[in-house]
């Protein structure tokens, strides 16, 4: 009978393993790993060779404790939905900025659930992240005060904090929405519908306010208002029902990118894409390839992410100035769908 020999399974190499292989003390290995002085060239080479031979990865948390700087070289990033292109662009920008600082990003999404928001933030803080970049839904952010008091920088992106004074990066949703609706008014529309996700979300409320303000300034009565459209499918059904009757509005202001996608599909399925005008909030992938191409007020989520990351790292570098709110401008992108004239 033949014997089967298996390779013994062991865990990750430790700093003790590196010290034993290199024939030095643990403190010497620590000095080499942390790029400290007072280590000879020959000793440094022996330790580095042992690190490579054992495929040793330093424990960042333990290293932070030894150094006394509490830095784990990690950030916590909380977004509404990772599959939303707007959130994905923020995520990429924060990761890009963090990479330049040799910092890893823990990302998560909460799907507009305040309980999940708090649970995820607590998960980040238990892992001792150096800073937090947060998009949130809850109506009270005082639960973050303890982290702030302990020196953890918190930056809010897209939605402002409540009950907490913190750095914030926003789009001026109200003014951008006024621009969108004013554009439709300038092309002769007086029956303009507003379609949105949940008005409990601060950005949705601000865009609705901008819609009503633009109409009021023009002396125009608001058109149909459909809210709570939290998916492409919900927006599709809402727009299909809205424009199928004889009294359909002549224009749509779709105030969120997923709502715009649902609206585009509904208009195309009904053959009304050249009869009902549309301006969307947020750009949509391949929007310029549609017929007609989609006119939007485009936010700059990449710049919002870069700005948020810059604020976090400025705080980590010692900036203790008062909290600031940075407003990243949106811009009107004229492509065709918002310039269709009223058919009645």
Number of C-alpha atoms within 10 A of each C-alpha: 3 4 5 6 6 6 6 5 6 6 5 11 15 16 20 14 16 25 20 15 16 21 14 15 13 15 12 18 26 18 14 18 17 14 11 10 8 10 14 9 8 8 16 19 14 17 23 16 15 20 23 11 12 14 13 16 13 15 11 14 17 13 17 15 12 12 12 9 9 16 19 20 18 22 27 23 27 25 25 20 16 18 9 12 17 22 20 18 18 26 24 15 20 25 22 18 18 21 12 9 12 9 17 18 20 15 16 19 20 21 15 19 13 15 11 15 23 18 12 19 21 14 13 22 18 9 14 19 23 22 28 25 28 25 25 29 25 17 13 13 16 14 13 17 16 10 16 16 9 8 13 20 23 25 28 21 28 25 17 23 22 14 13 15 17 19 22 25 27 22 21 19 26 21 18 24 29 20 19 29 27 20 19 26 21 12 14 16 23 20 21 26 22 20 26 26 23 16 15 14 16 17 23 21 17 18 27 23 16 23 26 21 20 22 20 12 10 13 10 16 12 17 18 15 13 17 20 15 21 16 14 18 16 18 28 23 15 19 24 20 12 18 19 13 9 7 10 18 21 23 30 29 28 30 27 22 24 28 27 30 20 22 28 26 19 24 21 14 12 11 11 14 21 17 16 22 28 31 28 31 26 24 23 19 10 9 17 16 10 14 13 19 17 25 26 30 22 19 22 19 25 19 17 26 26 20 23 29 27 16 23 22 18 13 19 16 9 8 11 10 7 8 12 13 14 17 15 17 17 21 15 20 17 16 18 19 26 27 24 20 19 17 13 10
